[in-house]
């Protein structure tokens, strides 16, 4: 911390950061589950003065640490206290690994117990839940002679959000028994901010963001950006996600609650919103209340007539043999305008065998549209096009029996029925009756992003 840095921080920035730090403290107090985050808490609590001067200019930001919650360990004090309370039991904990064998797992827990080992190996349920799945919490109570007293493995129920499952293996006079229990996990919110130095996954991994959360982020922004492919050094991301705890230990991550990504300098933001009507489906929206998936236009050729629909099987008009028709045909006189049904970037413009003059346009990360048999092409590869923009004209080039547009929508390269895709992908704005509640969710999301930023700056000290 030096005076040079101090000069860099404007009064306004200092005010914002102080406020963010204050909110972080308040928020942390209200979310005791975050107490596992020793580093985060102490930084947030101790950094009040430091926040004001910790704002470096952009090119000075070198530490890209995340305010990831510290791995909760069974603390030495806890173990010592447990020892005092139960003279004859030792408590050990670990996490499962995909490569675990019964012997390896028990060894990690300092268990030397042939009966326990064969029970784990031979009981189907025990073996399935304990050996193979990764990162499940395992706790063992062990006698001083290293025999197992009880073993508990806990994990989040993938089918039921917020619930955990727990397998308990107990020694009895007649040997081991096991049972599966369920319960509600404690939900906390984890925040992270990362500045990208090279790739998306390297950034999220270094930041300690779980892979499931990173993948959700890619899916959420997929309609508007290819985050993984296009993110660059200097871009950043912020995310708030559900983190489930059991007895203060992290069980796993749940849903992304809000995320903000910068891709090549352009910001995209998403907020999860579940309408108050429980039967209504939750979804991600922009802070303005628009669905992230942009609505598609209902047709690429206004005024044209559909003469052939998408089928997996039909007689080809030229070849007279059975072939799938992977698009929709729109008949209209040569020269009728063809429009792109969504914003995108032209990824192909030229001649394709069979299709004649064709255009392919990419929308977001996975979706593409394809326009064929054109009499003329009005765009070039790499050109950005806006929804409704004219990209070419109807013609009969390639293998075509008369002037028409052959139109396809593809998801990850696989053709889907365009009429279904265009009908389903309609605008999904927040309903008027939900706007007040939605606004509150947005305010909370913005606070989370600010806190993520403030804590990152504090930890960069
Ligand atoms: Zn066709």
Boltz pocket constraint, residues with backbone or C-beta under 6 A from the ligand:
constraints:
  - pocket:
      binder: B
      contacts: [[A, 308], [A, 325], [A, 327], [A, 328], [A, 329], [A, 405], [A, 406], [A, 407]]
      max_distance: 6.0
